């Protein structure tokens, strides 16, 4: 589980290549698939939206978000 410092955004990267992101009280606000290449993550939301992320020094930088492993 990856979480923003305020706990508002919580992202689970599931072992089957799917992700589930909660925002505040809204569970499964965003869901989709992801692929990992080294420390880089490519996301494809179920609606077709794409995003990227990179893990550096144990921190996930996902677009404008900074998430820490919980």
BAROMI-629604 format. One record per residue (C-alpha): z, y, x; residue in three letters; residue number from 1. Coordinates in nm, 2 decimals. Layout:
REM BAROMI-629604
zz,yy,xx,type,seq
Z,Y,X,ala,NUM
...
//
This chain:
REM BAROMI-629604
zz,yy,xx,type,seq
0.00,0.00,0.00,unk,1
-0.10,0.34,0.13,unk,2
0.09,0.65,-0.01,unk,3
0.07,1.02,0.02,unk,4
0.39,1.20,0.14,unk,5
0.48,1.31,-0.21,unk,6
0.41,0.96,-0.35,unk,7
0.16,1.10,-0.61,unk,8
-0.13,0.89,-0.48,unk,9
-0.09,0.52,-0.41,unk,10
-0.38,0.31,-0.29,unk,11
-0.38,-0.07,-0.26,unk,12
-0.64,-0.23,-0.04,unk,13
-0.66,-0.58,-0.18,unk,14
-0.75,-0.88,0.03,unk,15
-1.06,-0.96,-0.19,unk,16
-1.23,-0.63,-0.09,unk,17
-1.12,-0.44,-0.40,unk,18
-0.90,-0.13,-0.41,unk,19
-0.68,0.01,-0.68,unk,20
-0.56,0.37,-0.67,unk,21
-0.28,0.52,-0.89,unk,22
-0.23,0.89,-0.93,unk,23
0.10,1.00,-1.07,unk,24
0.18,0.81,-1.39,unk,25
-0.19,0.70,-1.42,unk,26
-0.21,0.34,-1.30,unk,27
-0.56,0.22,-1.18,unk,28
-0.70,0.58,-1.19,unk,29
-0.97,0.47,-0.95,unk,30
-1.08,0.11,-0.88,unk,31
-1.37,-0.02,-0.68,unk,32
-1.47,-0.21,-0.36,unk,33
-1.42,-0.13,0.00,unk,34
-1.55,-0.25,0.34,unk,35
-1.39,-0.21,0.68,unk,36
-1.57,-0.17,1.00,unk,37
-1.32,-0.13,1.29,unk,38
-1.09,0.15,1.18,unk,39
-1.35,0.30,0.93,unk,40
-1.34,0.23,0.55,unk,41
-1.62,0.28,0.31,unk,42
-1.53,0.29,-0.06,unk,43
-1.75,0.25,-0.36,unk,44
-1.58,0.34,-0.69,unk,45
-1.67,0.13,-1.00,unk,46
-1.83,0.45,-1.14,unk,47
-2.06,0.46,-0.83,unk,48
-1.88,0.74,-0.65,unk,49
-1.86,0.68,-0.27,unk,50
-1.59,0.79,-0.02,unk,51
-1.48,0.72,0.34,unk,52
-1.16,0.68,0.53,unk,53
-1.04,0.63,0.88,unk,54
-0.72,0.48,1.01,unk,55
-0.59,0.66,1.32,unk,56
-0.24,0.60,1.47,unk,57
-0.13,0.41,1.16,unk,58
-0.23,0.69,0.92,unk,59
-0.52,0.66,0.67,unk,60
-0.73,0.98,0.64,unk,61
-0.92,0.93,0.32,unk,62
-1.15,1.23,0.25,unk,63
-0.89,1.52,0.22,unk,64
-0.59,1.29,0.18,unk,65
-0.34,1.17,0.43,unk,66
-0.18,0.84,0.34,unk,67
0.10,0.64,0.51,unk,68
0.16,0.27,0.49,unk,69
0.45,0.18,0.27,unk,70
//
